[in-house]
Amino acid sequence: MKKLLLVAIAVLGFTYASQAQEVRFGATAGYLNARGSVKVDGITVSDSNSGFYLGAVADFEISENFNIQPELLYANVDEADGIILPILGKFAISEKFNIQAGPQLVFSLEDTPDDFSSVEFDLAGGIGYDIDEDFFLEARYTFQINNSYTGSEDIKVRGNYLTLGVGYKFL
């Protein structure tokens, strides 16, 4: 199932990329706040920790007002490491501002206990501001849609992320 979803996302990305008029590549980094929650017997407990992310970004221009932006990010929060793969549609609402939305996969690089998944499926949304042709600012919030707990008990374990970052497109 996971492989099928990854293949589907890759095919979709390549389909859009083949229609792209312009492609830019760059780097991005910023602040990351991760909030985890556990719900058991109607009681929810949550906690948040801060860290950072950094990685590579591609920007495929599909039309004058729409781009596809896949990213490959390394994230570190409270000494825990992960890989984040957002694939966002960017809708220009003015010359400098855009709205972003799309799926995101998060892969834990830590040992995963039994009855837990090391992969999260998220929905991301945010805003972006292009300072000039090369520099940009972004703010996003993501909601995990799958349950990280895979056991038989009635337990819900989910995470949400807030990212604030800056990027530079150099190619």
PyMOL commands that set and color helices and strands:
alter all, ss='L'
color gray80, all
select helices_A, chain A and resi 2-18
alter helices_A, ss='H'
color red, helices_A
select strands_A, chain A and resi 22-40+43-63+66-77+80-92+97-108+119-130+135-144+155-169
alter strands_A, ss='S'
color yellow, strands_A
deselect
rebuild
show_as cartoon
